[in-house]
Amino acid sequence: MSGSPSASRRTVLRGAALTPVAGLGLAACSGGSGGGAPATPTAPVVLGAGSEVSRGGAQLYQDQNVVVSRAEDGSLKAFSSICTHAGCAINKLRGTTLVCPCHGSEFDAKTGKVLRAPATVPLHGLSVEEKDGKIVAGPGA
């Protein structure tokens, strides 16, 4: 007796147990219509005080799915913080690097460019300005 039937059964059972977990991971990355904030603001939105974004730094506004950076010259740039790989909301900013929780893609918050795959498309840029000491981003900002 070689014991291969029990090994085959174990392999099948292990595979069956992992299948639902893999499906949950895909559902979490769909990013689509599960409610919550839209992928990008659909109207101008006040994000916070201008002082929240220092020169050379960046600030992640998770509730609005926006990241804002300020160049050394004081100018602002804003990007959607929805990963272009699988639509996950990015929830981690390390310095000026955005890190996607789903598959580890990384983006430069100053330029929107991909720093680490699996994403290959840069983040979507948004209009941004500082009005009355507040950062405002989105269409018409």
Secondary structure, DSSP 4 states (H G I P E B T S, - for coil): ---HHHHHHHHHHHHHHHHHHHHHHHHHH--SSSSSS-SS-SS-EEEEEGGGS-TT-EEEEGGGTEEEEE-TTS-EEEEE-B-TTT-PBP-EEETTEEE-TTT--EEETTT--EEETT--SPPPEE-EEEETTEEEESTT-
